[in-house]
């Protein structure tokens, strides 16, 4: 039963991504060429809501599904880490025409070439797992 509710939330999320055109290659192309505000509005709304919910979690001591209090551990990391990570993420997004979230949504809409991108993403995650201890964190 737990799996069913996550599946339903995933299907709903996929429908929202398709209907909002967040998975549209043309919208992503417009964003990277600074020709349209559409994707920046979606991303900005997500960032705003993320900040709002984290703030609310801290104020109201929200608990997880198992009843334990959610603790947010502050990270002590450098600025360069985010610049490099964001650059790699952005390059992958620009090359694939999609960020990792909607890959399965695009596959579900019939874009079969996303199988190649999903395989590359899984392989990249595997390589990171192998090299993780040798990388500066």
N, C-alpha and C positions, 0 to 999 in steps of 0.2 A: 504494500500500500504506500510506503514511503517513496518508492521509486516512481509510482504513478503521479504523485503531486509534483515531483521534480520534472518529470516528462511533460506534464501539462504546462508548467511554468516555462520550460524551454520552448515548447511549441508557441505559446503566447509571445515570448520574447522574439522568436523568429518571425512571427506575423507582424509584430510592431516594427522590426528592422526592415522588412520588405515594404510595408505600407508607408513608412517614413522615408523611403529611398536611401536609407543609410548603407545598404549593401550595393547600391548602384555604382558601377564602375565609373559612369559619367559624372556622378556627384563627387566621387573621390578625386577624379581627375580635375574637376573644377576647383576643388579645395586646394589641391597641391599647386595649381596655377593661380591661386588667389583671385578667382573669377566669381565666386559665389560664397555667400555667408551661410548657406544651408547646413553644411557639415559642421562648421564652427559653432553654429547655434545648438546643434545636437550635442556636440562634445562639451560645449560650455554649460549647457543645462545639466549634463551628467556630472561634471565637476562640481557645479553649485550644489546639486542634490547630494552628492557624496560628502561634501564638506558639511552640509546641513545635518545629514544623518549621523555622521561621526560626532558632531557637536551634541546632538540630541542623545546619542548613546552615552556620552560622558555625563551629561546632566541628569538623565533619568535612570542611570545604572541598568541598562537593558540586559536581559538574560538571553542566553541561546536556547535552542530547542530542548536541551537537556536540563535547563534550569540553572546553569552556571553563569555567573556574571561575566560579561565580555570585557576583557582587558585589552587595551591598545598599548602595545609596547613601543615607546619612541625609538626610532632608529638613529644610530650615530654613524651616518655615512656622508661621504663627500659629494660635492656638487658635480665633479667630473664624472662620477659614476652615472649620474642621471643624464648628463649630456651624451655620453657614449651609448648608454642603453637606449635613450630616446632616438638617437641617430640611427642605430641599427634597426630598431623597431620601425621607424619611419621609412627607411630604405626598403625593408621587407614589405611594408604596407604598400609603398609606391610600386614595387616590382610585381607584387601579387594582385594588386587592385583591391585588396581587402585586408582588414586587420584580422587577428586570429579569431575573435568572437564570431563573426558571421560566416566563417568558412563552411561550417556544416549547414548553415541556412542557405548559402549559395548552392551547395551540393543538393540540398533538398528542393531547390527551385529548378534543378535540371542542368546546372553548370557543371558538367562532368569533369572539365579540366581542373576543378578544385581538388580532385583526388591527388593530382600531382603536388599541389600546394600543401595539402594536408600531410602527405607523405614527407615532404621536405620539412614541414614544421615539426613533425614527430621525430624525424632524423636529427634536426637541429637541437631539439630538446634532449635527445639521447646523447649527442656529442657534448652538450653543456654538462649533463650529469656525469659523464666520464671525466671531463676536464675541470669540473667545479673546484676541486681541491687545489688545483694548480693555478687558478686565476686569482687576481687580487680582488678582495671584497672589502 
